[in-house]
Amino acid sequence: MTSSLSLTRNQAKQFLKTLNNPFHKFLSLFQTNVSTPQPLDLCVESASLRHTPHLFEKSPQPDLAQCNGLLFDYSRNNNNKEALNLFLGIHSFGLPVDGSTLSCVLKVCGCLFNVIAGRQVHCQCLKLGLIEDVSVGTSLLDMYMKTENVEDGRRVFDHMRERNVVSWTSLLGGYAQNGMNEEVLELFLTMQMEGIKPNPYTFAAVLGALASEGMVEKGVQVHCLIVKLGFKTVTFVSNSLISMYLRSGMGKDARLVFDGMATKNAVTWNCMISGFVTNGLDFAALETFYDMRLAGVKFTEMTFIPLIKLCANRKELGFARQLHCRVLKDGFNFDPKIKTALMVAYSKCSEINDAFKLFSTMHEAQNVVSWTAMISGHLQNGEIQEAVKLFCLMNKEGVKPNDFTYSTILTAQPAVSPFQIHAQAIKANYEKSPSVGTAILDAYVKLGNIEEAAKAFEQIDERDIVAWSAMLAGYAQIGDSEGATNIFMQLVKEGIKPNEFTFSSVINACASPTAPFEQGKQFHAWSIKSKLSDALCVCSALITMYAKRGNIDNAYQVFRRQQERDPASWNSMISGYAQHGHAKKALEIFEEMQRENMEMDDITFIGVISACSHAGLVDEGEKYFNVMIEKHRISPTMQLYSCMVDLYSRAGMLDKAMDIINTMPFPAGATVWRTLLAASRVHRHLELGKLAAEQLISLQPQDSAAYVLLSNIYAAAGNWHERRNVRKLMDQRKVKKEAGYSWIEVKNKTHSFLASDHSHPMSYQIYSKLDEIKMRLKDMGYQPDTDHVLQDIADEDKETILSQHSERLAIVFGLIATPPGTALQIVKNLRVCGDCHTVIKLISLIEGRDIVVRDTNRFHHFKAGSCSCGDYW
């Protein structure tokens, strides 16, 4: 007997070492007599026997059966703290325990997520030599799994001499619970190879893991095995099958399982309703709910939650109120989850006051989920300040924000500072969470602070595809195609599969004027290979990219190939044609959009009126502006008013432009005054130009465009004194004029040029070719229009300056560096001057080249001596 006890002690010491158990001090328990009661601290709230029943008072020496009966009763009724206190009392009185006692206590420890108490009970199991009991070993394994100590649980399993189907199922369930789904399938196969026949609970665990991992093919095989073993009649197994099929988007298969069930419980019906809602099968969910009522099945909390979510998604306020009434009738009105779901539904239906009333009635039940739902509701309804106040009150009430709270409040810019929320998230150790890290990143991107966004991105522990896409969108927003490409290649290298939003972001980055054009084409090809090129967001990005890079025909081909179009696709195509000066085609697309009964927004009409503006279609522009207000009930935005000012200004109707400005319901912004100022310069309206310049300078005192345009107006009028005063004012305010430059892409390399630039390696050849072209132009009768040189210098010097404008240098380089007949595409950061416009038309004729020039206003397509703008720009 002594040697046997000694062996148990040695085994215990060795086993505790393998577990790396911090409670090694409890080994002293093994050195005492087994029957002597020892003090045991189970880390419960109170060790006082007043928390235990009067068992010990009524019976001086209660027997094992009495103790176990009461312990089991507590456990069955989920009174886990009382059960743990009772066990402490049993131990303090030195009462005997057996394997059933310890199994029950280990289950209690798992339910309480109390691994410290669990480890101490583990020590007791070792001390009493009950570790070899298969039920004790299984309960111990289950406790470690429930407390997320997977490695310790696996060690317990590996040390078990005897394992039954319950042990295997506990291990499988533990792995599934901890998200280790691939291991679940591997263990399931090993279990069968060792001759252990799965039971219904085994199948429930395996099906849950397969659903989470998206391995529905394997799930179908497991379904076959269930049928073969005769478990398809077990209700909870069928429930697991339904859940797996619905989580995999296989509603029809789930329905077949459901219809084939002889016995259905509330869980079965709830599983079907919830799954249908998740898969967007709203009608099927409502039909199932109706059938559930007809079948006389009693509704539970989980019946209402998905249906209320359905109301929120579809903004069905009436049905949400009906469900609310039924919740009250069935006595579920105190359930916090149902109240929170109703709050979300009311918020999404714009009934924020009703949502807040519900929130106010929750009192002690208010938790981080309900607070976050209320904050989100205010944000969805445009009540940003109220959302921020709630967030502050939440912190004041001592409710700690979670990752969803931080992700939500970060969208409340500019009412909150991303820097402050970021600091709070760091303090709460949430900055590495994918959802919070992505929200922080996105907040910095919206501020234009790409450096801080990149730092936040690097801090995220497990970067999901959403985080990668957000970082790509950030680079796209600032037009950094190189940064976007590097991020895209990095995500591919790390084994992340790009989705449609990833491609959309990187293609948008390729729309930048400085991005290599071939790069966009390569990503287009990649999206085709990935079978994502037909996604709506990818198509819209491709249309925009091709349109902005001068290839409007390719943009139209993408548009026509779309099987489904959303408003963004239509708007992209209309705007693309407007930018290229194809007003007629833009309006044709708009008319087609009307015939398709597509929803229109302010972006649609910005494109339409811009198209009219670039083509001088004043009457049509006025007509569409009125249609927008009267028929589509769209209130004009600042940008739409700016388009109308541009429409009248380009046509020289400056009085009408001023009428628009004077009748706007809000003060004119910088874009409006800049448009009017540019028109005043073209039409040489000095007084109106001065007014527009003064207004623009007051709004944006550091914007060089206002000073330059005003000085040019004075120069065109020959008022050199006032021009010098404007330039002097620029110097005083340290406002620097933006240098005009042009660039061209040749063989995937971008070449930039300033006016009179001699820095290019091929400068000698460029100027030689330029002189040759000048001679040929003179032979054709070309005379330089020196009015476009607004400097007080000799005409001969003006001609020299004109001939060396940056766009001419870029075109001449293109003529030298590309084979004859190759189309050239030039980008300029300023407006093309009138003389250069004339010269480029002639070059396209004498050189036989198609030349596309993109300036700040639009695209000019030069071909055979004419321009697509019709000399109207």
N, C-alpha and C positions, 0 to 999 in steps of 0.2 A: 504493500500500500504506500509505504514511504517512497520507494523507488519510483512508483507510478506518479506520485505527486511531484517528485523532483524532476521527472521528465517533463511534466506539464509546465513547471516553472521555466525550465530551460527553453522549451518551445516558445513560451510566452515572451521571454526576453528577446529571443532571436526574431520572432514575428514583429514585435514592437519596433525593433531596429530597422527592419525592412520597410515599415510604414513611416519611418522618420517621424515618430510620434513625439510631439512636444510635451506630452504628459508622462514622460518616462519615470518621473518621480513616483507615480502610482505603483511602480514595481515593488515598492516596500510592502504593499498589500499581500504579495505572494509569500513573504517571509513569515507571516503569522498563521496561526491556526485557522483553518477554513471556517470553523464554526464561530469564531470570535468576531462579533460585529465591529466594523471599522468605520471611522467617520468618512463620509462621502459627500463631496460638494458637487452637486449636479448643475450648478449655475442656473438655477431657476429663480424666479422673483422672490420667493420666500420659502424657507425650509421649515417653517412652523407647522406643527401638526394641526393647528386650528384650520388649516386649509384642507385637511383630509377629513373624511367622514368620521362618524363616531364609532368606527369599526373597532378601534383599539380600546375605547372606553367600555363598550358593551361586552366585548369578549377579551379577557385578559390574554388569551393565547389563541387568536384566530388561526385557522388552519390554512394551508396553501390554496385549497379550492376556493375558500371565501375571498382571499386576497386577489387571486387571479380573476375570479368572477367580477369583482368590483373594478379591477384594472381594465379588463376587457370592455366592461360596460362604459367606462369613461372614454376609452379609445374609440368605441363604435359611435359614440355620440359627439365625437370631435372635441371633447373636453380634455385637450392634450396637456395643458398646464396642470390641471388637477391630477391627471394620471401620473405625471412626472413627480409631483409632490407626494402622491400616494406611495410610489415606489421608494422615495426617499424615507418615508415613514416605515415602510416594510424593512428597509435595510437598517434603519436606526434601531429598531426593536430586535434585530438579529433573527428575523423570521426567515424560514427557508424559501428559496426560489428555485425554479426549474427552467428548462428551456423555453417553455411557453411564456413565462414571466418576462424573460429577457427579450424574447422575440417581440413581444408586445411593446416593451419599453423602447426598443430600437426603432420600431415603427413610429412611436410617438416623437422621438428625437428627430426623425426624418421630417415628420409633418411640421414640427416647430422650427425646422432648419437650424437645429442646435447641434452643431458638429462637436462642440466641446463636451456636452453631456454624452453624446453618442460615443466619443472616444473613451470616456470613463466607463460607460457600460461595456464597451469592448474589453476593457481591462478586467472587469468583473467576469465576463464570459471566459477569458483566458484563465483567470484565477480559479474559477469553479470547474474548469475542465469541460465546459459545455461548447467549446468552439467547434468541436467535430459534429455537433448536432446539426443536421442539414437545415432544419427550420431556423436555427439561430444564425447559421452562416448566411442563409439567404436574406434574413432580416438585416443582418449587418451590412451585407452587400447593398441592399436596397437603401439603407440609411446613408451610406457614403455617396451613392448615386444621387439621391434627392438633395443632398447638401453640396452637390457639384464637386465632390472629391472623387473624380472618376478613376484616377490612378490607384487610390487606396481601395476603391471598390473592386477594381480588376485584380489587385493583389489578393484580396479576400477570396475572390472567386477562384483564382489560380491555386490557392492553398487548400481549397475544399477537397477532401478525399472523396466525398460523395456529392454528386450533383444530380438534381432531378429537373424536371421540366420547369418547375417554379423558379429554380436558381437561374436557369438559362433565360427564362422570360424576364426576370428582374434585371439581369445584365443587359439584355436587349433593350428593355424599357429605359434603363438608365442611360445607355448610349443615345437612344432616340431623344430622351428628355434634354440631354446636353448638346443636341445638334450634331452628333457624330453619326450621321445617317449612313455613310458608306460602310462604316464598321458594323452597323446593324445587319446589313445584307450579308456581309462576310461571315459574321457570327451565326446567322440563321442557317447558312449553308453548312458551316462546321458542325453545328448542333445536330443536323440531320445525318451528317456523315458519321457522327458518334452514336447514332442509333436512338437519339432522343426524339420522340414523337411530339410535334408542337401541339399545344392546346389552344383554345380560342383566344386566350389572353396574349399568347405569343403572336398570333396573327394580327391582333389589334395593334400591337407595338410595331410590328414590321410594316404594316400598311401605312401607319402614320409616318414612319421614316421615309418610305418610298414616295409618299405624297409630297413631303417637304423637299425632297431631292429632285422631284420632277421625273422620276424613273417609272413612268406609268407602264412601260413595256414589261418591266419586271413585275409590276403590280398585277398585270393581267395573268402572268404565270402563277403568281401566288394565289390569285382568285381561282385558278384551275385546281390548285392543290387543296384549297378550302372545300371546293365542291367534292373533290375526290375523297377527302377525309370526313365528309358529312357535316361540316360546320356551317354550311350556308343557312341553316335554320336558326343559328344562334343570333339573336337580335343585335347584340353589340358588335359582332363581327360584320354583319351586313351594314351596320351603321358606319363602321370603319371603311368598308368598301365604297359606300356612297360618298363619304368624305374624300377618299383618295381620288375617285373619278371626277368629282366636282372641282377639287383643287387643281386638277390637271386639265380643266376645261372640257371634260367629256360628259356633258349633261345628259345625253341620250343613254349612255351606259349606266349612269347613276340612276336614271329613271327605270331602266330595266331591272336593276337590283331592287329598287324600291317596290316596283309593281309585283315582283316575285316573292316578297316577304309575307309570310303568313301572319306574323305578329309584329306590329309596329308600336313603338312607344313614343313619348313626346320628343325624345332625343332624335329619333328617326325623322319625324316631321320637321323639327327645327333645323336639322342638318340639311334637308332638302331646301327649305326656304332660304337659309343662310347662303348655301352654295349657289342657288339660282341668282340671288342678289349680287353676290361677288362676281358672277360671270355676266352680269348685265342682263340676265333673263328675267326682267321685272314682271312681265305678264305671267310667266310660269310660276314665279314666287307667289304672286297674288292668288293664282288658281289653286296652288297647293295649300295656302293659308285657308282659303274658302273650303277646300275638301277636308282639311283638318278639323274645321268647325263642324262640318256635317258629320264627320266620323265620331264626334263627341269626345275628342281627345282634349284634355284640360290644357289650356295655354300655360306656358311658363315664362319666366323673364326672358329666356333666350328665344322665345317666339317673337316677341315684340321688337327686340333690338335691331335685327336685320331689316324688318319692315319699316321701322322708323328711319333707318339709314337709307332705304329706298326712297322714302319721301324727301329726305334731304337731297339726295342725288338728283331727283326729278323736280324738286321744288314744288311738291304736291302739298300745299298747306292744308287743304280741306281734309285729305285722308290722314295727315299727321294729327289733326285735331280729333278726328274720329278714333284713332288709335289711342290718343291721350285719354279720351273718355273711357275706352275699354280698359286701359291700364288702371284707372281710378276704380272702375267697377270690380275688377278682379283683385284689387287690393295690392297692386304692385307699385303704387305711387310713391312709396318710400325707398324703392330700390335706386341707389345712386347711379347705377349704370344706365337704367332706363331714363332717369331724369337728365343725365348728361347727353344721351342720344337725342332726346326731345329738344334740349337746348340747341344742339347742333342743327337739328331740322328747322327749328324756328329761326335761327340765325341765317341759315341759307335761304329761307323764304322771306328774308328782310323783316321779320318780326322780332327785332332785337329786344324790344321791351318785354315781350312775352318770355323770351329766353332768360332775360335777367330776373324776371319774377320767379321763375323756376329755380334759378341759381340761388336767389335770396332765401328760398324755403329749405334749402339743403342743410344749413346751419353746420352741425358737427360733421355731417357727411361730406362737406366740401373738402375735396382733396386736390392734388396737383392736376389730375385729369380734368375735373370740372372747371378749375380756374383757367387752365389752358384753353379749354373749349370756349369759355366766355371771352377770353382775350382774343382768340381767333375770330369769334363771331363779330366783335366790334371792328376788327380790321377788315373783315369781308364786307362790312356795311359802311366802310369809309370813315368810321369813327376812331381815327388814329389816336387822338388825345385821350379818349376814354380807355382805349386798350392800354396805353402807357400808364394811366392812373391805376388801372386794375393790377398791372404787373407790379407797380410800386406797393400797392396795398397787400398784394399776395406775399411779398417779401416781409412787409411789416407784420403780417399775421403769423409769420413763422413757417409758412408753407414753402418748402424748398422747390424751386423750379427744376424740371427734368429736361431731358434733351429736346423734347417736343416744344416745351415752353420757350427755351432759348431760340430754337429754330423759328418759332412763330414771331416772337417779339423783334427779331432782327429784320423782319420785313416792314417794320413800322418807321422806316426812314422817311423824312428827316427828323421825326419827333424824338428818336433815340440816337445816341452815338454808337456806331459799331465798335468803337474803341472801348467804351465803357462796358458794353455787354460782353465783348470779348474778354475783358479783364475779369468780369464776374464769372464767365464760363471757365476760365483758367482756374480761378479760385475754387470752383465747384468740381474741378477735374472733368469737365465735359468738352474741352476744346479738341480732344482727340476723337470724340465720337463722330462717325461719318455724317450724321444728320446735322449736328451743330457745326462741325468743321466746314461743311458745304455751305451752310447758311452764312457763316462768318465770311467765307470766301466770296460768296455772292454779294454780300453787303459791301465789301471793299471794292468789288468790281463795279458796282453801281456808283461808287464814289470816284471811280476812275483810278483807284490806287492799286495798280496791278502788282506792285512789289509786296504790299501787305497781303494781298490775295494769295500770292505764290507762297508766302511764309505760312499762311493758314493751311494751304493745301498740303505742304510738306509735313505739317504736324498731325494730319489725320492718320490714325493707326491703320485701319483697313479701308483703303480708298475704293469705293464702289464706282460703278459706271456713272452714277449721278454726279459724284465729285469730279471725276475726270471731265465729264461734259461741261460742268460749270466752269472749270478752269479753262477749257477750250473756248467757251463763250466769252470769257473775260478777255482773252487775247484777240478774239474776233471783234469785240467791241472797240478796241483801240487800234484795230487794223494791223496787228502784229502777226503776219502770216508765218513768219519764221518761228516765233514762240509757239503758235498753235500747232505747227507741224511737228516741232520737237516734242510737245506734250503727246500728240497723237502717236508718234512712233514709240514713245516711252510706254504708253499704255499697252500697245500691241506687244512690245518686248516683254512686258510683265504678265502676258497671257490673258489680258482683259479683252473680251470680245466687244468690239464697237457696236453700238446700237444706232438707231436712226437719228437720235438727238446728237450723238457724237459726230456723225457725218454732217449733220446740218450745221453744227458749230464750226467745224474745220473748213467746210465749203464757204461759209459766210466770211471766214477770215481770208480766204483766197479771193474774195471780192474786192479787197483793198487795192488801190491803184498801184501800190509798190510791190504787190505779190507777184511772183512769177506766174504767167498765164498758164503754162503747161501744168503747173502744180494742181490747179483747180480741175483740169481735165483728168489728171491721174486719180484724184480723189473721187471724181465722178465714176471712173472705171472701177475703182475699188468698191464703191457702193453697189454697182451693178453685180460685181462678183459676190458680194455679201448678200445679194437679193434684198437690198434695202432702198434701191433707187426709186421705187414707186411709193415710198412713204411720203405722206403729205408734206412734212416739214423738210424732207430732203429735196423734194421737187421744188418747193418754194425757194429754198436756198440756191438750187441750181439755176433757176430762172433769174434770180437776182444776180448771182455771180456772173453768168454769161452776159446779162444786160449791162452790168456795170463794167465789164471788161471789153465792151464794144462789139460782142458777137450776139446781136439781137436775134439773128436767124436761129442759132442754136437754142436760145432761150425759148423761142416759139416752138421749136421741135419738142423740147421737154414738156412744155405746156400742153401741146396737142396729144402727146403720148400718155398723159395722165388719165387713168381710169376713173379717178375720183378727184374732185377739186374742192378746196375750201376757199373762203374769202381771201386768205393770204395769197393763194396761187393767182387768183384773178387780179388782185391788187398789184402783185409783183409784175404781171404781164402788162397791165395798163401803165404803170409807172415806168417800166422799161421802154415801151414805145414812146412815152412822153419825153423821156430823157434823150432819145435818139431823134426826136423831131418828127416822128411818124404819127401825127395827130389823127389822121384818118383811121389808121389801124387801131390806135388806142381807143377811139370812139366806137369802132366796130366791136372790139372786145367788150366794151362797156354795154353796148346794146345786147350782145349775146348773153352777158351776165344777167341783164334784166329779164331776158326771155327765159332763162333758167331759174328765175325767181330766187336768186342767191341773195343772201343778206348783205347789205351794203353798210359801210361805216364811213367815218370822216376820211380815212386813208384812201378809200375808193375815189372820193370826190377830189381829194388833193391831186391824185394822178390825172383825173379827167380834166380839171381846170388848168393844171400845168400843161397838159397836151394842147389845150386851146391857146394858152398863153404863148407857147413856143411857135405856134403856127399863125398867130394873129387873129384867131377866131373869137373875136370879142363877143359877138351876139350869142354864139353857142355857149361860151363860158358863162355869160349871164344867165342863160336858160338853165344850164345844169346846176348853177348855184341856187336858183329859185326852186328847182325840182327837189334838190337836197333838203331844203327847209320845209317846203309845203307838202311834198309827197312822202318823203322818208323820215320827216320829223327829226332831222339831225341838226343840232345847234352848232353854228360855225365856231371853230376853234381859232386861236391866234394864227395857226399855220394856214387855215383856210382863208382868213382875211388877208394874210400875206400873199396868197396866190391871186386873190382878186386885185390887190394893189399892183402886183406884177403884171397881170393881164392888161390893166388899163395903162400902166406905165410904159410897157414895151410898145403899145400902140400910140404913145404920145398923148394919151388922154389923162394928163396929170391932174386936171381939176376933178375928174371922176375918182381918181385914186385918192385925192385928199378928202372927197366926200365919204369914201369908205372909212378912212381913218377917223374922221370926225364923228361918224355914226356908230362906230364900234362900241359894244357894251362895256369894254374895259380899255385901259390905256394901251396904246400901241407898243409892241415890244421892239427889241433891237432889229429883228429880222425884217419887220415892216419898214422901219426907217432906213435900213440899209438898202432895201429894194427901191424905195423912192429916191434915195440919194444917187444910186447907180443910174436910174432913169434920168434924173436931173442932169447928170453929167453927159449922158448920151444926147439928150435933147437941149443941152446948154441952157437950162433954166436956173439962172444964178440965185435968185431969191429963194426959190423952193429948195434948192440944193443947200443953201445956208441953214434954212430951218431944219431940214432933215439931218444935216451934219451936227447941229447943236443938240438935237434930241438924242442922236446916236451916241455922241460923246458923253452926254450926261448919264446915259445908261451903261456905256462901256468905255470908260475913259482911257483904257489901255489898248483898245482895238485900233490898230493902225489904219484899217480900211477907211474909217470915217475921215481921218486927216488927209489921207492920200487922195481920196475922191474929191474932197473939197478943194484941195490944192490944185487938182487937175481941172476943176471947174473954173477956178480963177485963171489958170494958165491958158485954158481954151478961150477965155474972154480977154486975154492979153493983160490981165491985171497981175503983173509980176510982183508988185509990192505986197499985195494980200497973200499971194502964194508963199512969199518968203516968210510972212508972219505966221502962216500955218505951220511951215517947216520949223520955225523957231519954237513955236509952242510944243511941237513934238519933241524937240531936243530938251526943252525945259521939263517936260513930263516924262522924259526918258522912254518915249514910245518909239520902238524900232519898226521901220517899214519891212514888211515881209518881202524877201527877195524872190523875184520871179524865176522859176526854173522849170525845165521840161525833162522828161526821161522817156527812154525807149528800151524795150527788151529785145535783145538779139542773142540767140543761142543760149537761152535760160540765164542770161546775165543782163542786169539793168545798168544802163549808161545814163548818167545825169549831166545836164548842161545848164549853166547860167548864161545870161546875156554877155556877149563878147568874151566867152570862156575860151582860154587857151590851155587848160589843164589836162585835156584828154590826150592819151598817148598818140592818137591819130590826128592831132590838131592840124598839122601841116596839110594832110590830105583833105581834111574837112574844109579848110578855108580855100584850098585850091579849087575844090568842087564848087564851093559857094561862089567864087569869082566867075567860074564857067557858067553857072546858072544865071548870075546877074547879067552877063553879056547876052545870053539867050533870051532872057526876059525883056531886055531893052530892044532887042531885035523884033520882039512881038509888040512893041509899042507901050510897054509897061512904064508908068511914071510913079515913083514913090509918093505916098500921101503923107507928107511931113507933119500934117496937123496932128498926127498921132504921137508925135514926139513933143511932150509938153515941157520943154526946156528952152531957156532963152539963149539959144546958140545959133550958129550959121546953118543954112539949109543943107550944105554939103555934109556937115557933121551929123545933122539929123538923119540924112540918108544912110550914113555909115552905121549909126545906132540901130536904125530899123533893120538893116540887112543882117545884123548880128543878134537878133532876138533869139532867145533860147530854143523856141520851137523850130526855127529854121535850121539851127545847128543840129538838133536831134534828127530832123528829117534828112538832112544832107548826110549825116553819119549812117542813117538807115539805108540810103541809096548806095553808099559805098560798101557797107558790110553785108548786104543781102543780095541774092541773085536777082537779075532783072525780072520784073513782073511780080515780085513778092509784095504783098500788101504790108503797109507800115501802120503801126499804131503808136501814137504819141499821147502822153498825158502832161498837162500843164496845170500848175497850181493857181494860176490867175486866169482872167478872161483873155481870150485871144484878141489882139488888136485888129482893127479893120484892114490895115495894110497887109498884115501877115495873112489874114483870111483871103485876100485877093491873090497874094503870091502863092499860097498853097494850092489854090484852084488851078493856077497856071502850071505849077510843078506837076500836079497830077496829070495834066494834059501832055506836057512835053516829055515826061518820063514814063508815061503809060503805067502809072501806079495808082492803086486804090490806097488812100490815106485816111485814117481815122484819127481825129484829134479830140481828146476829152479835156475840156477846160472846166472851170468851176460852175458853169451854167448848164452845160449840155454836151452831147456828142455831135461832132461835125463829120459827116462822111463825104470826103472829096473824091470825085471820080470824073475823069474826062473833062475837066475844066469847070465843073459845077459842084455845089455843096447841097447836102440834104436839107439844110436850114432855109434854103431859098433866099439867102442874104438877109434873113430876118432873125436876129438874135440879140 
